[in-house]
Amino acid sequence: NILIIASKCYALYLATKGVGFTALFYKKVLQEIPMIDTQLKTNLQNILLRITNAQQQYNNQQVMLLAVTKGKSANVIRNAWNLGIKNFGENYIQEAVNKIEYLADLTDINWHFIGSIQSNKIKYIAKYFSWIHSIDKLKTAQKLNDHLINVNKQINVCIQVNISQETTKSGIHLNELDSLITKIIALPQLKLRGLMILPEACTVIDSQKAIFKQTAELLNQLNNKYNLALDTLSMGMSNDFEVAIHEGATIVRIGTALFGKRD
């Protein structure tokens, strides 16, 4: 921790040339020290216990904890990795690439892209990530497949479904899903694993359950209809992941409950 803090101080001093250093030191460095020392570990233990309890109460399916690290530093990610987390989700390419390259010594880390996909960033997704949760357009899938051919790589993908039919949300609409499925399974570099949803924010448990149950049923229907073996439901975040596990989630995307609110 001392080395981490010292390196941050030096980098911050160089960046500011001493101007306003003290205030920035407190905001950017000191505020992270409690999380580095104790809070992250406590939060992780609590989340893992809640995941285990939810699994045991229902069908004991395997659940991956995906740590969402948007806006978090590479050093925070390293500390999470040291605590045993191996899967990390990023939303923005440039931010992610900087952290991925900085943490290149962590050879068993898995990077998941969970944000909106820009066409001009696809080559970076192909290079740096092993999972993509947010495929929702055929053109995106085809371009990704072409880049993956160039780097001789296959990647796990989930189709993002706009399950709540919100006009402001990304994700394919239900009436277009079948067409996209049949085309993606023909792309050799994409290993279609399942569905991802980002439902409308809701605190009513019955409403949460209904959306997650609908998504799980949709996955089963697709498996039966196209003779597939899709095994992934990426659904559930900090405020509803236990409900999602109850309804069949296999990946839960946790940010705030693990790392605290973003600055």
C-alpha positions, 0 to 999 in steps of 0.5 A: 500500500505504501508503494501504491500511495507513493507512486500515486503522489509522484504521478499527481505531483507531476500532473499538477506541477504542485498547483493545488496538490494538497487538495487533490492529494486528499481527494485522489489518494487519501480517500482510497486508502480505507478501501484499499485496506479494509472496506473492499475486503469487507464488501466482497465477503458480504457479497460472496455470502449473499451470492452463496445464500441465494444459490443455496436457496434456489437451484445452486447454479454457478454464478460469476461475480463480475466486478464493474470497475468503470471509473475505478483505478488500476490499483483498485482493480489490482487490490480486488484481484489480490482478494480473488476476483478474476472477472472485471467489467468495463464500459469505456474502451479508452479507460479500459485499455489503459488499465488493461495494459497497466495490469498486463502482469495479471495473466489470469484476469478476464476482461468483459466489455459491458458498455455500448459498442462504437464501430471505431472501437471494435478492433480494441474490443477484439484485442483486449477482451474475452467477453462482450455482453452488449452485442445488439446489432448484426453489423457490430457482430460481423465487424467484430468477427472480422477483427477476431479472424485477424487476431486468430481469437474467439470471444464469448458474447451475449446479446443485449436484449431491451427487455423493458422495451425502453426507448432510451436503452440499448439492446435489441427488441424482442421481435428482432431477436430471432433474426440476430440469433440465427446470424450470430451463430453462423459467425465462427469467431463469436461464441454465443453464450446467452443474454444480457439485460439492463432492465428499467430501475425498479425497487419492487421485488415482484416487478424485478422477479418478473423481468428476470423470469421473463429473460430466463424463459426467453433463453430456454425458448431460444435453446429449444427453438434453435437446438442451442446450449446457451448457458449464460444470463448476465443480469442483476446488479448491486440493488437486485442481484439476489433476485436475479440469482433466484430467477437463474442469473449466471453472471451478476454485475456488481459495482457500487456494492463492491467499490462504493459510489463513483466519484 
